[in-house]
Amino acid sequence: MSMKDLYNFNYLFTFLNMLENKPEILTIQEAAEILNVSTQTIRRWDNQGILKSFRASKTHPRRYHKKDIVAYLQSTPQSGE
């Protein structure tokens, strides 16, 4: 295993560990905290189709499935590459 592979594994493991105790449905604040970005970035990614959200109705706040956050983390190159 190369240092790059080890770094990526450790990075992903850290975030997956953080997700372990989170509910299956996340608020925009929780998603932003996990991904270490602002809520505005999460909204922008949603609008761009990078990260998928859902709402119970048009007036309800955005929510995110934990599995979508995990999929995003697994598909995104991490810093250090």
N, C-alpha and C positions, 0 to 999 in steps of 0.2 A: 504494500500500500504506500503510495507516495505521500509526501507532506500535504500536497493539495487535496488528495482524497481524504486524508485524516482531518484536515481543517474542515472540509465540507461535511464530513460525518459528524464531527463535534458540533458544528454550527446547527445542523439539522436536529441532532439529538437534544441540544439545549432547548430549542423551540418546541419540539415534540413533548419534552418533559413539562414545559410550561403549559402546554395545552391539555395535558393529562387530567388536571383537576378542573378544567373549564367545562361549562355545560355544552351540549351539542349545538345550541343556538347562541351566537355571540352578538353583543351590541357593537356598534361602530367604535365605541371607546375601547372595548376589549380587543377587537380586531387590530386597531391602531397600536395598542400597547404590545400585542404579540409580535406585530411586524415592525415595531419600532419606527413608526411613521405617524404623521399627524392625521386627525380625522378628516381634514380637507384632502389629504393625499388619498385616503381610502375612498372618499366620495369621487374624486377625479378618476381613480382606477375603476370604480364602478361605472361611471359615465363612459369611460373608454372601453369597457368590456374586459378589462384585465382581471378584475375580481368581481364575482357575481354576488349580488345581494337579493333579498326579497323583502316584501312588506305585506303585512296582513291586509292592509288597505292603503289607498293613496295618502291618507293622513297619518299612518303609523310610521315610526322611524325604521330605517334600514336595519336589517338583521343579516347575519352571515352564518352559514353552516360551517362548523368546525372542520369538516372534511374538505371544504373548499379552501380554507386557509392552509391546511396540510398540503393539498395538491399544489397550491401556489408556491409554498416553500420548497417543495420537491422539484418544481419545474424551473425555478429561478436560480441563475448562477449567483453564488455568494461572493462577497468581497474576499480578496486574497487570491483570486484566480488570475 
